[in-house]
Amino acid sequence: MPGTYSGTVVPLITPLDEHGTVDEQSVVRLLDHIRAEVNGLMPALTSGEGWKLDAAQWRDVVTYTVRHAGGLPVLAGIQLPDTAAVIDRAREAAEIGADAIVVTTPFGAEVTQDQIVEHYKAIRAALDIPIFLYNEEALSGNRIEFDTLIRICEEIPGIVGIKESSGDAAFTRKMAEAGTGIPVFEGWENLLVDARGIDGFIGPLANLEPGLCNAMLVDPTPDRQTEINTVCERYGVFLDDWYRWVKKELHRRGVISSPTVHEEAKAA
């Protein structure tokens, strides 16, 4: 339902042991670490290495998040290359009990804006789970243009949010000001001060410092932005493999049992 989500939603890292098995007790500790400060849980998206997880790892991290959510909504990330695969995974998310799915566009630089619309229409036609749009380019190789976003919001029922990770604060502001009634979330820590009018924030820093993320949403000043940037630099959040460094810090704090990332587990 449009307007349901706001504030800080955390794109969870995926705790793995050295064999690549999702560690349920680390998931429990991670949720306990952040639950008082966040309004939603987003497992298996990019910060959760969602595009690398195999089917069992994806199912386990979503299942454990639902099992231990404690009343927080769970928005399951799906990062698969084509519509049919996304629909299959979406059905599984619904069976597990996720409240919504978070879906990228089909992968490929050649994907057209019309094909992006048809992608989301096909998911909507297949099942009625709420859909959160994930607008990014690094993984999919394309992005949703402004007019296409408006068209999706107007033509497809059950769109409940937009994770706007285009990296263009002016674009994010334009979407937030468009009056669709669908909440818009900034996906980049360093752009929060410039993304006025947003409904919330979804970024990896929320795994470590959700209270600071909330403070930035309440008081989006340049000084607060400087504080956010300093903390992100301290913990490696701005690096290309940010999830690795976020895991290292959570492991140092005793929140997760192992800092293992997906490729390290495969090599073990």
Disulfide bonds with the S-S distance in Angstrom:
none
